[in-house]
Amino acid sequence: MIIISHELEGHRSRIIGGLVGLCLFDISHSVEGTAWMRIGATLVGGNHNHMSSNGDSKVGFVSNSRVIRKKRFIKRVKVKRRSLPLPMALQELYEACRDIFKGPGTVPFPEEVQRLSRILDNMKPEDVGLSKDLQFRTRNGVEAIPRVINTTIYKCNNFSICIFFLPSGGVIPLHNHPGMTVFSKLLLGSMHIKSYDWVDPTDSSDASRRVRLATVKADDVLVAPCDSSVLYPTTGGNIHAIKALTTCAFLDVLGPPYAEEDGRDCSYYKEHPYTAFSNGEIGQTGVEGSGESYGWLEEIDVPEDSHMVGAEYLGPQIIE
């Protein structure tokens, strides 16, 4: 289960996600006109929606007893709830990350990459407590804000495991992963991804220059279920942008995680066509006639559409 409580732009948002059931992203209006965003969940065994004392809907609440009424007395009978399987895939992923990621300045060996990729390839939404029917919808004609939601399953100095939720049309702008190896697994939905690598990753001759030449490494549509992908500090599409074509969720493993104090702050970029900055420099790069696609990336301030809503992870837990 995932619960989000967030105050944003005068709107109080409550998001409740569920385990192995139907997740609904709703926006409705209260009598006072306050906007409420809610993700509901139908757990295994049926839809259990209960009202709290203040009128809020507790979606996904499961009672552990049932009432038998006979004449004038009430007898409560304990009902044994169906036990859920242990999240072995998530635990296996954690243990592999613990063994493989050794901290800043290190990159996993090929056999270690294969080990992590194999685990992620086999992971399913249920392994992290997600529904197969994740949806965003609107009510009373109110438009849902295509805002990205992220939740961290585990984080330490060497690696982090997190999930990103995107409504249809949601965007994660073009950004980088400095000094990081990142494994990604699309769990639900479909999304478009475009990624770049620097033509010369060692070029630091002019730190003030905000426009650099990059190679297009991927410009693809991913549809779940699909295999995982991996990017490295200087290869594999370290700079990428994501747009959700449908409601989607993907799992990221970052090693090491972002840390501004250690020089791993996230930078954002704006794309420009290859011909936009054509000059004598281009002929010296050796890119002409190579058959690859290129573009110029301009470093920019944090885009307005890059804000994310943080969520507390309440799904299957990791045992350290």
C-alpha positions, 0 to 999 in steps of 0.5 A: 500500500502507498499513502501520499499526503501532500499540500500543494498550491492550496490543494490538499492531496491524499493518495492511497494506493493498494496491494494487488488490486485496482488503483484509481487516481481521482480528482473530485471537489468537496462542498467547499470547492477544495480539490481532492486527489485520491488513489483508491485500492480494491484489495484481494477479497473485494472492495472495502470502502469505509468512512472515517469519523470525519467523513473521509473515505478509507479506501482499501481498508479491510476489516478483520472481523465480521458481525453475526447478529442473532436476536439481541446479542452480537457475537464477533467472530475472528476471520482469518485473512488471506496471507500474502506471499513474501516479496522474494523478488524485491528482497533478491533485488535488494541483496543483489544491489547490496553486493554489487554497488560499492559506492561513488566512482565504481561501476558494476562488472558485466556479470554483476550487470547481468545478475541485476538485469535478470532479477529486474526482467522477472519482476512484476507490479505485484512484487512492489505492491502495485495493481495491474490496473493502475489508472488516472481519471477525473470526476465532475469535469476536473482535469487531472494534473499530469504530475509525477509521483515518486516513492523510495523503497530503500536508500543508502549511500551506495544505492537507492530503489524507487518507483515513479508513477506517471499519469498519461501525458506526464513528463520527466524532463531531459536530465542526467545521472552524473557518475551513476549507473541506473537500472530501469524496469517498466512495470505498468503502461507505456512510455516514450524515452529519448536518451543521449550521451555526450560526444566527448564526455571528457570535454571540460575545456570550458565549464561555462559553456552551456551547449554541448554536442550529444549522440542520440542513443535511444528514441523508443516506445516501451510497453510493459511487460518488457526487459529492463535497461541500464545506463552508465556514467558516460554511456548507455543514454545517461541523459534522458527524458520520459513521457508517459503515453498511458498511465505507467509506473517504472522501477529505478535502481540508482548506484550511487543515488543523487547527492548534491554534496558529493557532486551528483546533482541533477542537471536539466537540458533543452534539445536543439537540432544538430544544425542549430549551432553548425560551425567549424567545430562540427567538422572536427568532431568526426560525427559527419557521415557516421550514420548516428543522430546528433543534437545540441543540449543546452543546460537550463534551470530546473524546468517548471514541469519537473516538480514531483510529489513524494510518496511514502512507500508502504508496500512489501518491505525489505529485510536488511 
